[in-house]
Amino acid sequence: MSVIMSLLIMAVIGAVAGWIASMVVKGTGLGLGLDIVLGIVGAVIGGWLFRMAGISVGGGILAAIIVAAIGAIVLLLIVKMIKRA
């Protein structure tokens, strides 16, 4: 798989995960660009959290979206708490 294709897949997974997170955590309104970044960063956070907890969700795009969305939700909740302070 080419680097461009990998980046495209990562962007799509990030966009979907960021969108899911923004739907779950209301009131953030970051927009599509930041949703993609949020989803990608969320994938890193989610992957780390799942590894630390010893949880394996398997492989594939659906598993990647689930992990990224959970990480993005955690990240959004932290951002929301910081904004309130």
PDB file with SEQRES, HELIX, SHEET and CRYST1 records, atoms N, CA, C and O in Angstrom:
SEQRES   1 A   85  MET SER VAL ILE MET SER LEU LEU ILE MET ALA VAL ILE          
SEQRES   2 A   85  GLY ALA VAL ALA GLY TRP ILE ALA SER MET VAL VAL LYS          
SEQRES   3 A   85  GLY THR GLY LEU GLY LEU GLY LEU ASP ILE VAL LEU GLY          
SEQRES   4 A   85  ILE VAL GLY ALA VAL ILE GLY GLY TRP LEU PHE ARG MET          
SEQRES   5 A   85  ALA GLY ILE SER VAL GLY GLY GLY ILE LEU ALA ALA ILE          
SEQRES   6 A   85  ILE VAL ALA ALA ILE GLY ALA ILE VAL LEU LEU LEU ILE          
SEQRES   7 A   85  VAL LYS MET ILE LYS ARG ALA                                  
HELIX    1 AA1 VAL A    3  VAL A   24  1                                  22    
HELIX    2 AA2 LEU A   32  ALA A   53  1                                  22    
HELIX    3 AA3 ILE A   61  ARG A   84  1                                  24    
CRYST1    1.000    1.000    1.000  90.00  90.00  90.00 P 1           1          
ATOM      1  N   MET A   1       0.847  -1.163   0.000  1.00  0.00           N  
ATOM      2  CA  MET A   1       0.000   0.000   0.000  1.00  0.00           C  
ATOM      3  C   MET A   1       0.902   1.240   0.000  1.00  0.00           C  
ATOM      4  O   MET A   1       1.911   1.285   0.705  1.00  0.00           O  
ATOM      5  N   SER A   2       0.539   2.209  -0.771  1.00  0.00           N  
ATOM      6  CA  SER A   2       1.360   3.400  -0.895  1.00  0.00           C  
ATOM      7  C   SER A   2       1.185   4.313   0.318  1.00  0.00           C  
ATOM      8  O   SER A   2       0.224   4.182   1.076  1.00  0.00           O  
ATOM      9  N   VAL A   3       2.103   5.215   0.482  1.00  0.00           N  
ATOM     10  CA  VAL A   3       2.051   6.166   1.589  1.00  0.00           C  
ATOM     11  C   VAL A   3       0.828   7.070   1.462  1.00  0.00           C  
ATOM     12  O   VAL A   3       0.173   7.384   2.456  1.00  0.00           O  
ATOM     13  N   ILE A   4       0.530   7.481   0.248  1.00  0.00           N  
ATOM     14  CA  ILE A   4      -0.628   8.355   0.023  1.00  0.00           C  
ATOM     15  C   ILE A   4      -1.920   7.640   0.403  1.00  0.00           C  
ATOM     16  O   ILE A   4      -2.804   8.232   1.022  1.00  0.00           O  
ATOM     17  N   MET A   5      -2.028   6.380   0.036  1.00  0.00           N  
ATOM     18  CA  MET A   5      -3.224   5.601   0.375  1.00  0.00           C  
ATOM     19  C   MET A   5      -3.332   5.426   1.888  1.00  0.00           C  
ATOM     20  O   MET A   5      -4.426   5.522   2.444  1.00  0.00           O  
ATOM     21  N   SER A   6      -2.216   5.173   2.552  1.00  0.00           N  
ATOM     22  CA  SER A   6      -2.219   5.036   4.012  1.00  0.00           C  
ATOM     23  C   SER A   6      -2.663   6.330   4.681  1.00  0.00           C  
ATOM     24  O   SER A   6      -3.454   6.298   5.625  1.00  0.00           O  
ATOM     25  N   LEU A   7      -2.166   7.466   4.205  1.00  0.00           N  
ATOM     26  CA  LEU A   7      -2.556   8.756   4.763  1.00  0.00           C  
ATOM     27  C   LEU A   7      -4.038   9.042   4.527  1.00  0.00           C  
ATOM     28  O   LEU A   7      -4.713   9.608   5.386  1.00  0.00           O  
ATOM     29  N   LEU A   8      -4.530   8.652   3.369  1.00  0.00           N  
ATOM     30  CA  LEU A   8      -5.941   8.846   3.053  1.00  0.00           C  
ATOM     31  C   LEU A   8      -6.827   8.008   3.980  1.00  0.00           C  
ATOM     32  O   LEU A   8      -7.833   8.498   4.493  1.00  0.00           O  
ATOM     33  N   ILE A   9      -6.452   6.762   4.188  1.00  0.00           N  
ATOM     34  CA  ILE A   9      -7.214   5.888   5.082  1.00  0.00           C  
ATOM     35  C   ILE A   9      -7.183   6.439   6.502  1.00  0.00           C  
ATOM     36  O   ILE A   9      -8.203   6.440   7.190  1.00  0.00           O  
ATOM     37  N   MET A  10      -6.012   6.909   6.945  1.00  0.00           N  
ATOM     38  CA  MET A  10      -5.880   7.481   8.278  1.00  0.00           C  
ATOM     39  C   MET A  10      -6.763   8.723   8.415  1.00  0.00           C  
ATOM     40  O   MET A  10      -7.384   8.926   9.459  1.00  0.00           O  
ATOM     41  N   ALA A  11      -6.823   9.543   7.385  1.00  0.00           N  
ATOM     42  CA  ALA A  11      -7.659  10.750   7.418  1.00  0.00           C  
ATOM     43  C   ALA A  11      -9.138  10.386   7.483  1.00  0.00           C  
ATOM     44  O   ALA A  11      -9.900  11.022   8.211  1.00  0.00           O  
ATOM     45  N   VAL A  12      -9.549   9.372   6.730  1.00  0.00           N  
ATOM     46  CA  VAL A  12     -10.961   8.953   6.740  1.00  0.00           C  
ATOM     47  C   VAL A  12     -11.333   8.388   8.111  1.00  0.00           C  
ATOM     48  O   VAL A  12     -12.379   8.732   8.661  1.00  0.00           O  
ATOM     49  N   ILE A  13     -10.486   7.526   8.658  1.00  0.00           N  
ATOM     50  CA  ILE A  13     -10.745   6.973   9.991  1.00  0.00           C  
ATOM     51  C   ILE A  13     -10.774   8.089  11.024  1.00  0.00           C  
ATOM     52  O   ILE A  13     -11.632   8.104  11.906  1.00  0.00           O  
ATOM     53  N   GLY A  14      -9.834   9.022  10.914  1.00  0.00           N  
ATOM     54  CA  GLY A  14      -9.808  10.157  11.831  1.00  0.00           C  
ATOM     55  C   GLY A  14     -11.046  11.014  11.724  1.00  0.00           C  
ATOM     56  O   GLY A  14     -11.585  11.456  12.739  1.00  0.00           O  
ATOM     57  N   ALA A  15     -11.507  11.258  10.507  1.00  0.00           N  
ATOM     58  CA  ALA A  15     -12.707  12.076  10.301  1.00  0.00           C  
ATOM     59  C   ALA A  15     -13.930  11.398  10.909  1.00  0.00           C  
ATOM     60  O   ALA A  15     -14.728  12.043  11.590  1.00  0.00           O  
ATOM     61  N   VAL A  16     -14.074  10.107  10.665  1.00  0.00           N  
ATOM     62  CA  VAL A  16     -15.228   9.376  11.204  1.00  0.00           C  
ATOM     63  C   VAL A  16     -15.170   9.345  12.731  1.00  0.00           C  
ATOM     64  O   VAL A  16     -16.174   9.589  13.400  1.00  0.00           O  
ATOM     65  N   ALA A  17     -13.990   9.045  13.279  1.00  0.00           N  
ATOM     66  CA  ALA A  17     -13.839   8.984  14.734  1.00  0.00           C  
ATOM     67  C   ALA A  17     -14.072  10.354  15.368  1.00  0.00           C  
ATOM     68  O   ALA A  17     -14.731  10.455  16.402  1.00  0.00           O  
ATOM     69  N   GLY A  18     -13.538  11.399  14.759  1.00  0.00           N  
ATOM     70  CA  GLY A  18     -13.745  12.748  15.276  1.00  0.00           C  
ATOM     71  C   GLY A  18     -15.197  13.164  15.222  1.00  0.00           C  
ATOM     72  O   GLY A  18     -15.700  13.811  16.140  1.00  0.00           O  
ATOM     73  N   TRP A  19     -15.877  12.791  14.141  1.00  0.00           N  
ATOM     74  CA  TRP A  19     -17.299  13.105  14.008  1.00  0.00           C  
ATOM     75  C   TRP A  19     -18.108  12.377  15.077  1.00  0.00           C  
ATOM     76  O   TRP A  19     -18.984  12.968  15.708  1.00  0.00           O  
ATOM     77  N   ILE A  20     -17.813  11.090  15.280  1.00  0.00           N  
ATOM     78  CA  ILE A  20     -18.511  10.307  16.308  1.00  0.00           C  
ATOM     79  C   ILE A  20     -18.298  10.948  17.677  1.00  0.00           C  
ATOM     80  O   ILE A  20     -19.242  11.109  18.450  1.00  0.00           O  
ATOM     81  N   ALA A  21     -17.053  11.311  17.966  1.00  0.00           N  
ATOM     82  CA  ALA A  21     -16.739  11.923  19.264  1.00  0.00           C  
ATOM     83  C   ALA A  21     -17.478  13.241  19.446  1.00  0.00           C  
ATOM     84  O   ALA A  21     -17.971  13.533  20.535  1.00  0.00           O  
ATOM     85  N   SER A  22     -17.558  14.041  18.383  1.00  0.00           N  
ATOM     86  CA  SER A  22     -18.248  15.331  18.500  1.00  0.00           C  
ATOM     87  C   SER A  22     -19.756  15.143  18.671  1.00  0.00           C  
ATOM     88  O   SER A  22     -20.421  15.995  19.261  1.00  0.00           O  
ATOM     89  N   MET A  23     -20.298  14.039  18.161  1.00  0.00           N  
ATOM     90  CA  MET A  23     -21.715  13.743  18.368  1.00  0.00           C  
ATOM     91  C   MET A  23     -21.973  13.277  19.802  1.00  0.00           C  
ATOM     92  O   MET A  23     -23.015  13.588  20.380  1.00  0.00           O  
ATOM     93  N   VAL A  24     -21.029  12.533  20.371  1.00  0.00           N  
ATOM     94  CA  VAL A  24     -21.184  12.015  21.735  1.00  0.00           C  
ATOM     95  C   VAL A  24     -20.984  13.128  22.759  1.00  0.00           C  
ATOM     96  O   VAL A  24     -21.764  13.268  23.701  1.00  0.00           O  
ATOM     97  N   VAL A  25     -19.926  13.920  22.562  1.00  0.00           N  
ATOM     98  CA  VAL A  25     -19.617  15.020  23.481  1.00  0.00           C  
ATOM     99  C   VAL A  25     -20.143  16.300  22.840  1.00  0.00           C  
ATOM    100  O   VAL A  25     -19.489  16.889  21.979  1.00  0.00           O  
ATOM    101  N   LYS A  26     -21.296  16.711  23.256  1.00  0.00           N  
ATOM    102  CA  LYS A  26     -21.952  17.885  22.656  1.00  0.00           C  
ATOM    103  C   LYS A  26     -21.273  19.181  23.099  1.00  0.00           C  
ATOM    104  O   LYS A  26     -20.630  19.240  24.148  1.00  0.00           O  
ATOM    105  N   GLY A  27     -21.430  20.208  22.281  1.00  0.00           N  
ATOM    106  CA  GLY A  27     -20.996  21.535  22.664  1.00  0.00           C  
ATOM    107  C   GLY A  27     -19.555  21.872  22.352  1.00  0.00           C  
ATOM    108  O   GLY A  27     -19.023  22.836  22.903  1.00  0.00           O  
ATOM    109  N   THR A  28     -18.901  21.108  21.483  1.00  0.00           N  
ATOM    110  CA  THR A  28     -17.513  21.446  21.165  1.00  0.00           C  
ATOM    111  C   THR A  28     -17.434  22.233  19.868  1.00  0.00           C  
ATOM    112  O   THR A  28     -16.727  23.240  19.816  1.00  0.00           O  
ATOM    113  N   GLY A  29     -18.131  21.814  18.821  1.00  0.00           N  
ATOM    114  CA  GLY A  29     -18.197  22.551  17.568  1.00  0.00           C  
ATOM    115  C   GLY A  29     -16.849  22.904  16.971  1.00  0.00           C  
ATOM    116  O   GLY A  29     -16.581  24.075  16.703  1.00  0.00           O  
ATOM    117  N   LEU A  30     -15.998  21.915  16.759  1.00  0.00           N  
ATOM    118  CA  LEU A  30     -14.647  22.172  16.269  1.00  0.00           C  
ATOM    119  C   LEU A  30     -14.561  22.259  14.753  1.00  0.00           C  
ATOM    120  O   LEU A  30     -13.640  22.897  14.243  1.00  0.00           O  
ATOM    121  N   GLY A  31     -15.466  21.654  14.018  1.00  0.00           N  
ATOM    122  CA  GLY A  31     -15.409  21.666  12.563  1.00  0.00           C  
ATOM    123  C   GLY A  31     -14.700  20.439  12.010  1.00  0.00           C  
ATOM    124  O   GLY A  31     -14.044  19.705  12.749  1.00  0.00           O  
ATOM    125  N   LEU A  32     -14.836  20.222  10.710  1.00  0.00           N  
ATOM    126  CA  LEU A  32     -14.326  19.010  10.074  1.00  0.00           C  
ATOM    127  C   LEU A  32     -12.813  18.870  10.191  1.00  0.00           C  
ATOM    128  O   LEU A  32     -12.321  17.792  10.522  1.00  0.00           O  
ATOM    129  N   GLY A  33     -12.079  19.925   9.929  1.00  0.00           N  
ATOM    130  CA  GLY A  33     -10.613  19.857   9.976  1.00  0.00           C  
ATOM    131  C   GLY A  33     -10.104  19.436  11.338  1.00  0.00           C  
ATOM    132  O   GLY A  33      -9.259  18.548  11.446  1.00  0.00           O  
ATOM    133  N   LEU A  34     -10.616  20.070  12.372  1.00  0.00           N  
ATOM    134  CA  LEU A  34     -10.195  19.705  13.725  1.00  0.00           C  
ATOM    135  C   LEU A  34     -10.760  18.355  14.142  1.00  0.00           C  
ATOM    136  O   LEU A  34     -10.147  17.657  14.950  1.00  0.00           O  
ATOM    137  N   ASP A  35     -11.928  17.967  13.603  1.00  0.00           N  
ATOM    138  CA  ASP A  35     -12.462  16.628  13.868  1.00  0.00           C  
ATOM    139  C   ASP A  35     -11.506  15.554  13.350  1.00  0.00           C  
ATOM    140  O   ASP A  35     -11.302  14.532  14.005  1.00  0.00           O  
ATOM    141  N   ILE A  36     -10.921  15.788  12.174  1.00  0.00           N  
ATOM    142  CA  ILE A  36      -9.966  14.828  11.612  1.00  0.00           C  
ATOM    143  C   ILE A  36      -8.740  14.731  12.511  1.00  0.00           C  
ATOM    144  O   ILE A  36      -8.290  13.636  12.850  1.00  0.00           O  
ATOM    145  N   VAL A  37      -8.208  15.884  12.892  1.00  0.00           N  
ATOM    146  CA  VAL A  37      -7.036  15.900  13.782  1.00  0.00           C  
ATOM    147  C   VAL A  37      -7.388  15.239  15.108  1.00  0.00           C  
ATOM    148  O   VAL A  37      -6.610  14.446  15.639  1.00  0.00           O  
ATOM    149  N   LEU A  38      -8.552  15.565  15.635  1.00  0.00           N  
ATOM    150  CA  LEU A  38      -9.015  14.977  16.887  1.00  0.00           C  
ATOM    151  C   LEU A  38      -9.112  13.451  16.773  1.00  0.00           C  
ATOM    152  O   LEU A  38      -8.715  12.727  17.686  1.00  0.00           O  
ATOM    153  N   GLY A  39      -9.636  12.979  15.658  1.00  0.00           N  
ATOM    154  CA  GLY A  39      -9.753  11.530  15.451  1.00  0.00           C  
ATOM    155  C   GLY A  39      -8.405  10.848  15.355  1.00  0.00           C  
ATOM    156  O   GLY A  39      -8.228   9.749  15.882  1.00  0.00           O  
ATOM    157  N   ILE A  40      -7.443  11.486  14.684  1.00  0.00           N  
ATOM    158  CA  ILE A  40      -6.110  10.897  14.553  1.00  0.00           C  
ATOM    159  C   ILE A  40      -5.406  10.876  15.904  1.00  0.00           C  
ATOM    160  O   ILE A  40      -4.825   9.861  16.287  1.00  0.00           O  
ATOM    161  N   VAL A  41      -5.455  11.992  16.625  1.00  0.00           N  
ATOM    162  CA  VAL A  41      -4.863  12.032  17.969  1.00  0.00           C  
ATOM    163  C   VAL A  41      -5.612  11.071  18.884  1.00  0.00           C  
ATOM    164  O   VAL A  41      -5.005  10.410  19.726  1.00  0.00           O  
ATOM    165  N   GLY A  42      -6.927  10.995  18.720  1.00  0.00           N  
ATOM    166  CA  GLY A  42      -7.732  10.058  19.500  1.00  0.00           C  
ATOM    167  C   GLY A  42      -7.350   8.613  19.252  1.00  0.00           C  
ATOM    168  O   GLY A  42      -7.413   7.785  20.161  1.00  0.00           O  
ATOM    169  N   ALA A  43      -6.952   8.305  18.023  1.00  0.00           N  
ATOM    170  CA  ALA A  43      -6.505   6.942  17.709  1.00  0.00           C  
ATOM    171  C   ALA A  43      -5.251   6.595  18.501  1.00  0.00           C  
ATOM    172  O   ALA A  43      -5.110   5.477  18.996  1.00  0.00           O  
ATOM    173  N   VAL A  44      -4.354   7.550  18.615  1.00  0.00           N  
ATOM    174  CA  VAL A  44      -3.128   7.326  19.393  1.00  0.00           C  
ATOM    175  C   VAL A  44      -3.474   7.142  20.874  1.00  0.00           C  
ATOM    176  O   VAL A  44      -2.985   6.220  21.526  1.00  0.00           O  
ATOM    177  N   ILE A  45      -4.324   8.035  21.395  1.00  0.00           N  
ATOM    178  CA  ILE A  45      -4.725   7.946  22.800  1.00  0.00           C  
ATOM    179  C   ILE A  45      -5.501   6.658  23.063  1.00  0.00           C  
ATOM    180  O   ILE A  45      -5.244   5.958  24.043  1.00  0.00           O  
ATOM    181  N   GLY A  46      -6.453   6.353  22.179  1.00  0.00           N  
ATOM    182  CA  GLY A  46      -7.245   5.129  22.337  1.00  0.00           C  
ATOM    183  C   GLY A  46      -6.387   3.881  22.271  1.00  0.00           C  
ATOM    184  O   GLY A  46      -6.567   2.958  23.065  1.00  0.00           O  
ATOM    185  N   GLY A  47      -5.450   3.848  21.324  1.00  0.00           N  
ATOM    186  CA  GLY A  47      -4.541   2.707  21.225  1.00  0.00           C  
ATOM    187  C   GLY A  47      -3.736   2.522  22.490  1.00  0.00           C  
ATOM    188  O   GLY A  47      -3.564   1.400  22.968  1.00  0.00           O  
ATOM    189  N   TRP A  48      -3.238   3.629  23.040  1.00  0.00           N  
ATOM    190  CA  TRP A  48      -2.462   3.575  24.272  1.00  0.00           C  
ATOM    191  C   TRP A  48      -3.332   3.096  25.435  1.00  0.00           C  
ATOM    192  O   TRP A  48      -2.913   2.233  26.208  1.00  0.00           O  
ATOM    193  N   LEU A  49      -4.558   3.658  25.566  1.00  0.00           N  
ATOM    194  CA  LEU A  49      -5.459   3.262  26.648  1.00  0.00           C  
ATOM    195  C   LEU A  49      -5.818   1.779  26.574  1.00  0.00           C  
ATOM    196  O   LEU A  49      -5.821   1.075  27.584  1.00  0.00           O  
ATOM    197  N   PHE A  50      -6.121   1.321  25.365  1.00  0.00           N  
ATOM    198  CA  PHE A  50      -6.494  -0.085  25.202  1.00  0.00           C  
ATOM    199  C   PHE A  50      -5.319  -1.008  25.513  1.00  0.00           C  
ATOM    200  O   PHE A  50      -5.504  -2.056  26.130  1.00  0.00           O  
ATOM    201  N   ARG A  51      -4.107  -0.624  25.088  1.00  0.00           N  
ATOM    202  CA  ARG A  51      -2.917  -1.427  25.402  1.00  0.00           C  
ATOM    203  C   ARG A  51      -2.676  -1.479  26.899  1.00  0.00           C  
ATOM    204  O   ARG A  51      -2.392  -2.546  27.443  1.00  0.00           O  
ATOM    205  N   MET A  52      -2.785  -0.331  27.577  1.00  0.00           N  
ATOM    206  CA  MET A  52      -2.570  -0.278  29.028  1.00  0.00           C  
ATOM    207  C   MET A  52      -3.590  -1.130  29.773  1.00  0.00           C  
ATOM    208  O   MET A  52      -3.271  -1.734  30.798  1.00  0.00           O  
ATOM    209  N   ALA A  53      -4.813  -1.178  29.260  1.00  0.00           N  
ATOM    210  CA  ALA A  53      -5.869  -1.966  29.899  1.00  0.00           C  
ATOM    211  C   ALA A  53      -5.822  -3.438  29.484  1.00  0.00           C  
ATOM    212  O   ALA A  53      -6.549  -4.264  30.036  1.00  0.00           O  
ATOM    213  N   GLY A  54      -4.965  -3.764  28.512  1.00  0.00           N  
ATOM    214  CA  GLY A  54      -4.866  -5.138  28.044  1.00  0.00           C  
ATOM    215  C   GLY A  54      -6.040  -5.578  27.197  1.00  0.00           C  
ATOM    216  O   GLY A  54      -6.340  -6.770  27.123  1.00  0.00           O  
ATOM    217  N   ILE A  55      -6.711  -4.630  26.555  1.00  0.00           N  
ATOM    218  CA  ILE A  55      -7.886  -4.922  25.743  1.00  0.00           C  
ATOM    219  C   ILE A  55      -7.494  -4.961  24.275  1.00  0.00           C  
ATOM    220  O   ILE A  55      -6.793  -4.075  23.788  1.00  0.00           O  
ATOM    221  N   SER A  56      -7.944  -5.985  23.579  1.00  0.00           N  
ATOM    222  CA  SER A  56      -7.713  -6.094  22.145  1.00  0.00           C  
ATOM    223  C   SER A  56      -9.054  -6.143  21.428  1.00  0.00           C  
ATOM    224  O   SER A  56      -9.898  -6.991  21.721  1.00  0.00           O  
ATOM    225  N   VAL A  57      -9.241  -5.223  20.484  1.00  0.00           N  
ATOM    226  CA  VAL A  57     -10.497  -5.203  19.736  1.00  0.00           C  
ATOM    227  C   VAL A  57     -10.340  -5.838  18.361  1.00  0.00           C  
ATOM    228  O   VAL A  57     -11.287  -5.857  17.574  1.00  0.00           O  
ATOM    229  N   GLY A  58      -9.172  -6.348  18.071  1.00  0.00           N  
ATOM    230  CA  GLY A  58      -8.933  -6.984  16.780  1.00  0.00           C  
ATOM    231  C   GLY A  58      -8.420  -5.994  15.759  1.00  0.00           C  
ATOM    232  O   GLY A  58      -8.022  -4.879  16.095  1.00  0.00           O  
ATOM    233  N   GLY A  59      -8.435  -6.414  14.513  1.00  0.00           N  
ATOM    234  CA  GLY A  59      -7.928  -5.573  13.444  1.00  0.00           C  
ATOM    235  C   GLY A  59      -9.040  -5.100  12.540  1.00  0.00           C  
ATOM    236  O   GLY A  59     -10.208  -5.426  12.749  1.00  0.00           O  
ATOM    237  N   GLY A  60      -8.678  -4.341  11.550  1.00  0.00           N  
ATOM    238  CA  GLY A  60      -9.648  -3.867  10.578  1.00  0.00           C  
ATOM    239  C   GLY A  60     -10.058  -2.428  10.807  1.00  0.00           C  
ATOM    240  O   GLY A  60      -9.746  -1.821  11.832  1.00  0.00           O  
ATOM    241  N   ILE A  61     -10.756  -1.908   9.838  1.00  0.00           N  
ATOM    242  CA  ILE A  61     -11.143  -0.500   9.871  1.00  0.00           C  
ATOM    243  C   ILE A  61     -12.161  -0.223  10.978  1.00  0.00           C  
ATOM    244  O   ILE A  61     -12.066   0.800  11.656  1.00  0.00           O  
ATOM    245  N   LEU A  62     -13.125  -1.111  11.170  1.00  0.00           N  
ATOM    246  CA  LEU A  62     -14.132  -0.898  12.212  1.00  0.00           C  
ATOM    247  C   LEU A  62     -13.489  -0.834  13.593  1.00  0.00           C  
ATOM    248  O   LEU A  62     -13.830   0.035  14.394  1.00  0.00           O  
ATOM    249  N   ALA A  63     -12.569  -1.740  13.875  1.00  0.00           N  
ATOM    250  CA  ALA A  63     -11.864  -1.730  15.157  1.00  0.00           C  
ATOM    251  C   ALA A  63     -11.061  -0.447  15.313  1.00  0.00           C  
ATOM    252  O   ALA A  63     -11.028   0.136  16.396  1.00  0.00           O  
ATOM    253  N   ALA A  64     -10.416  -0.003  14.242  1.00  0.00           N  
ATOM    254  CA  ALA A  64      -9.642   1.239  14.289  1.00  0.00           C  
ATOM    255  C   ALA A  64     -10.539   2.435  14.571  1.00  0.00           C  
ATOM    256  O   ALA A  64     -10.158   3.328  15.327  1.00  0.00           O  
ATOM    257  N   ILE A  65     -11.723   2.462  13.972  1.00  0.00           N  
ATOM    258  CA  ILE A  65     -12.668   3.560  14.205  1.00  0.00           C  
ATOM    259  C   ILE A  65     -13.158   3.547  15.647  1.00  0.00           C  
ATOM    260  O   ILE A  65     -13.274   4.605  16.265  1.00  0.00           O  
ATOM    261  N   ILE A  66     -13.445   2.371  16.193  1.00  0.00           N  
ATOM    262  CA  ILE A  66     -13.913   2.266  17.574  1.00  0.00           C  
ATOM    263  C   ILE A  66     -12.854   2.771  18.541  1.00  0.00           C  
ATOM    264  O   ILE A  66     -13.148   3.575  19.426  1.00  0.00           O  
ATOM    265  N   VAL A  67     -11.625   2.304  18.375  1.00  0.00           N  
ATOM    266  CA  VAL A  67     -10.534   2.721  19.257  1.00  0.00           C  
ATOM    267  C   VAL A  67     -10.286   4.221  19.124  1.00  0.00           C  
ATOM    268  O   VAL A  67     -10.137   4.921  20.126  1.00  0.00           O  
ATOM    269  N   ALA A  68     -10.243   4.709  17.892  1.00  0.00           N  
ATOM    270  CA  ALA A  68     -10.003   6.142  17.660  1.00  0.00           C  
ATOM    271  C   ALA A  68     -11.131   6.990  18.237  1.00  0.00           C  
ATOM    272  O   ALA A  68     -10.876   8.043  18.821  1.00  0.00           O  
ATOM    273  N   ALA A  69     -12.366   6.545  18.079  1.00  0.00           N  
ATOM    274  CA  ALA A  69     -13.509   7.302  18.609  1.00  0.00           C  
ATOM    275  C   ALA A  69     -13.467   7.362  20.126  1.00  0.00           C  
ATOM    276  O   ALA A  69     -13.730   8.414  20.709  1.00  0.00           O  
ATOM    277  N   ILE A  70     -13.144   6.263  20.769  1.00  0.00           N  
ATOM    278  CA  ILE A  70     -13.057   6.263  22.234  1.00  0.00           C  
ATOM    279  C   ILE A  70     -11.942   7.194  22.695  1.00  0.00           C  
ATOM    280  O   ILE A  70     -12.120   7.956  23.645  1.00  0.00           O  
ATOM    281  N   GLY A  71     -10.800   7.133  22.029  1.00  0.00           N  
ATOM    282  CA  GLY A  71      -9.710   8.042  22.366  1.00  0.00           C  
ATOM    283  C   GLY A  71     -10.085   9.493  22.127  1.00  0.00           C  
ATOM    284  O   GLY A  71      -9.746  10.361  22.931  1.00  0.00           O  
ATOM    285  N   ALA A  72     -10.782   9.765  21.031  1.00  0.00           N  
ATOM    286  CA  ALA A  72     -11.203  11.129  20.715  1.00  0.00           C  
ATOM    287  C   ALA A  72     -12.243  11.630  21.716  1.00  0.00           C  
ATOM    288  O   ALA A  72     -12.250  12.811  22.062  1.00  0.00           O  
ATOM    289  N   ILE A  73     -13.112  10.747  22.178  1.00  0.00           N  
ATOM    290  CA  ILE A  73     -14.101  11.129  23.199  1.00  0.00           C  
ATOM    291  C   ILE A  73     -13.388  11.522  24.484  1.00  0.00           C  
ATOM    292  O   ILE A  73     -13.718  12.535  25.100  1.00  0.00           O  
ATOM    293  N   VAL A  74     -12.411  10.718  24.885  1.00  0.00           N  
ATOM    294  CA  VAL A  74     -11.625  11.039  26.082  1.00  0.00           C  
ATOM    295  C   VAL A  74     -10.948  12.396  25.910  1.00  0.00           C  
ATOM    296  O   VAL A  74     -10.981  13.232  26.813  1.00  0.00           O  
ATOM    297  N   LEU A  75     -10.338  12.609  24.750  1.00  0.00           N  
ATOM    298  CA  LEU A  75      -9.659  13.872  24.471  1.00  0.00           C  
ATOM    299  C   LEU A  75     -10.639  15.047  24.500  1.00  0.00           C  
ATOM    300  O   LEU A  75     -10.331  16.094  25.069  1.00  0.00           O  
ATOM    301  N   LEU A  76     -11.801  14.883  23.899  1.00  0.00           N  
ATOM    302  CA  LEU A  76     -12.803  15.956  23.896  1.00  0.00           C  
ATOM    303  C   LEU A  76     -13.301  16.273  25.301  1.00  0.00           C  
ATOM    304  O   LEU A  76     -13.519  17.437  25.637  1.00  0.00           O  
ATOM    305  N   LEU A  77     -13.477  15.257  26.110  1.00  0.00           N  
ATOM    306  CA  LEU A  77     -13.915  15.489  27.491  1.00  0.00           C  
ATOM    307  C   LEU A  77     -12.867  16.279  28.271  1.00  0.00           C  
ATOM    308  O   LEU A  77     -13.207  17.155  29.066  1.00  0.00           O  
ATOM    309  N   ILE A  78     -11.594  15.966  28.040  1.00  0.00           N  
ATOM    310  CA  ILE A  78     -10.507  16.702  28.700  1.00  0.00           C  
ATOM    311  C   ILE A  78     -10.503  18.156  28.217  1.00  0.00           C  
ATOM    312  O   ILE A  78     -10.389  19.077  29.026  1.00  0.00           O  
ATOM    313  N   VAL A  79     -10.625  18.363  26.905  1.00  0.00           N  
ATOM    314  CA  VAL A  79     -10.650  19.719  26.345  1.00  0.00           C  
ATOM    315  C   VAL A  79     -11.835  20.502  26.905  1.00  0.00           C  
ATOM    316  O   VAL A  79     -11.702  21.679  27.238  1.00  0.00           O  
ATOM    317  N   LYS A  80     -12.979  19.857  27.008  1.00  0.00           N  
ATOM    318  CA  LYS A  80     -14.172  20.516  27.520  1.00  0.00           C  
ATOM    319  C   LYS A  80     -13.993  20.910  28.986  1.00  0.00           C  
ATOM    320  O   LYS A  80     -14.430  21.984  29.399  1.00  0.00           O  
ATOM    321  N   MET A  81     -13.351  20.040  29.773  1.00  0.00           N  
ATOM    322  CA  MET A  81     -13.102  20.366  31.174  1.00  0.00           C  
ATOM    323  C   MET A  81     -12.115  21.529  31.303  1.00  0.00           C  
ATOM    324  O   MET A  81     -12.270  22.378  32.181  1.00  0.00           O  
ATOM    325  N   ILE A  82     -11.117  21.571  30.446  1.00  0.00           N  
ATOM    326  CA  ILE A  82     -10.141  22.654  30.482  1.00  0.00           C  
ATOM    327  C   ILE A  82     -10.796  23.976  30.087  1.00  0.00           C  
ATOM    328  O   ILE A  82     -10.501  25.016  30.676  1.00  0.00           O  
ATOM    329  N   LYS A  83     -11.682  23.937  29.095  1.00  0.00           N  
ATOM    330  CA  LYS A  83     -12.387  25.145  28.648  1.00  0.00           C  
ATOM    331  C   LYS A  83     -13.246  25.730  29.777  1.00  0.00           C  
ATOM    332  O   LYS A  83     -13.354  26.949  29.910  1.00  0.00           O  
ATOM    333  N   ARG A  84     -13.847  24.866  30.576  1.00  0.00           N  
ATOM    334  CA  ARG A  84     -14.715  25.319  31.671  1.00  0.00           C  
ATOM    335  C   ARG A  84     -13.919  25.969  32.778  1.00  0.00           C  
ATOM    336  O   ARG A  84     -14.417  26.873  33.450  1.00  0.00           O  
ATOM    337  N   ALA A  85     -12.690  25.527  32.979  1.00  0.00           N  
ATOM    338  CA  ALA A  85     -11.870  26.036  34.103  1.00  0.00           C  
ATOM    339  C   ALA A  85     -11.383  27.435  33.875  1.00  0.00           C  
ATOM    340  O   ALA A  85     -10.688  27.992  34.725  1.00  0.00           O  
TER     341      ALA A  85                                                      
END                                                                             
